[in-house]
């Protein structure tokens, strides 16, 4: 996030970020995807997702990871990423325009 915010201003794009945590108030990982996370993704139609750690212990014996829960709750079937160069940003490679489908 620290590196993305300046890119929005360089590209002269208005960006508003919802910072939501995947942990509970006590700092421990959640067993389910928090409602505010789902609400933010559904409201904005986009998200930058980091690693979701799924704790497995005697209280949580579910084999369904948080990533799988998120995909099912949002009815996602394909991970589509469009990467492209921004003229105002210096990068190692210029003129990139690539789509990754997973």
Secondary structure as a PSIPRED ss2 file (coil, helix, strand):
# PSIPRED VFORMAT (PSIPRED V4.0)

   1 X C   1.000  0.000  0.000
   2 X H   0.000  1.000  0.000
   3 X H   0.000  1.000  0.000
   4 X H   0.000  1.000  0.000
   5 X H   0.000  1.000  0.000
   6 X H   0.000  1.000  0.000
   7 X H   0.000  1.000  0.000
   8 X H   0.000  1.000  0.000
   9 X H   0.000  1.000  0.000
  10 X H   0.000  1.000  0.000
  11 X C   1.000  0.000  0.000
  12 X C   1.000  0.000  0.000
  13 X C   1.000  0.000  0.000
  14 X C   1.000  0.000  0.000
  15 X C   1.000  0.000  0.000
  16 X C   1.000  0.000  0.000
  17 X C   1.000  0.000  0.000
  18 X C   1.000  0.000  0.000
  19 X C   1.000  0.000  0.000
  20 X C   1.000  0.000  0.000
  21 X C   1.000  0.000  0.000
  22 X C   1.000  0.000  0.000
  23 X E   0.000  0.000  1.000
  24 X C   1.000  0.000  0.000
  25 X C   1.000  0.000  0.000
  26 X C   1.000  0.000  0.000
  27 X C   1.000  0.000  0.000
  28 X C   1.000  0.000  0.000
  29 X E   0.000  0.000  1.000
  30 X C   1.000  0.000  0.000
  31 X C   1.000  0.000  0.000
  32 X C   1.000  0.000  0.000
  33 X C   1.000  0.000  0.000
  34 X C   1.000  0.000  0.000
  35 X H   0.000  1.000  0.000
  36 X H   0.000  1.000  0.000
  37 X H   0.000  1.000  0.000
  38 X H   0.000  1.000  0.000
  39 X H   0.000  1.000  0.000
  40 X H   0.000  1.000  0.000
  41 X H   0.000  1.000  0.000
  42 X H   0.000  1.000  0.000
  43 X H   0.000  1.000  0.000
  44 X H   0.000  1.000  0.000
  45 X C   1.000  0.000  0.000
  46 X C   1.000  0.000  0.000
  47 X C   1.000  0.000  0.000
  48 X C   1.000  0.000  0.000
  49 X C   1.000  0.000  0.000
  50 X C   1.000  0.000  0.000
  51 X C   1.000  0.000  0.000
  52 X C   1.000  0.000  0.000
  53 X C   1.000  0.000  0.000
  54 X C   1.000  0.000  0.000
  55 X C   1.000  0.000  0.000
  56 X C   1.000  0.000  0.000
  57 X E   0.000  0.000  1.000
  58 X C   1.000  0.000  0.000
  59 X C   1.000  0.000  0.000
  60 X E   0.000  0.000  1.000
  61 X C   1.000  0.000  0.000
  62 X C   1.000  0.000  0.000
  63 X C   1.000  0.000  0.000
  64 X C   1.000  0.000  0.000
  65 X C   1.000  0.000  0.000
  66 X H   0.000  1.000  0.000
  67 X H   0.000  1.000  0.000
  68 X H   0.000  1.000  0.000
  69 X H   0.000  1.000  0.000
  70 X H   0.000  1.000  0.000
  71 X H   0.000  1.000  0.000
  72 X H   0.000  1.000  0.000
  73 X H   0.000  1.000  0.000
  74 X C   1.000  0.000  0.000
  75 X C   1.000  0.000  0.000
  76 X C   1.000  0.000  0.000
  77 X C   1.000  0.000  0.000
  78 X C   1.000  0.000  0.000
  79 X C   1.000  0.000  0.000
  80 X E   0.000  0.000  1.000
  81 X E   0.000  0.000  1.000
  82 X E   0.000  0.000  1.000
  83 X E   0.000  0.000  1.000
  84 X E   0.000  0.000  1.000
  85 X C   1.000  0.000  0.000
  86 X C   1.000  0.000  0.000
  87 X C   1.000  0.000  0.000
  88 X C   1.000  0.000  0.000
  89 X C   1.000  0.000  0.000
  90 X C   1.000  0.000  0.000
  91 X C   1.000  0.000  0.000
  92 X C   1.000  0.000  0.000
  93 X C   1.000  0.000  0.000
  94 X C   1.000  0.000  0.000
  95 X C   1.000  0.000  0.000
  96 X C   1.000  0.000  0.000
  97 X E   0.000  0.000  1.000
  98 X E   0.000  0.000  1.000
  99 X E   0.000  0.000  1.000
 100 X E   0.000  0.000  1.000
 101 X E   0.000  0.000  1.000
 102 X C   1.000  0.000  0.000
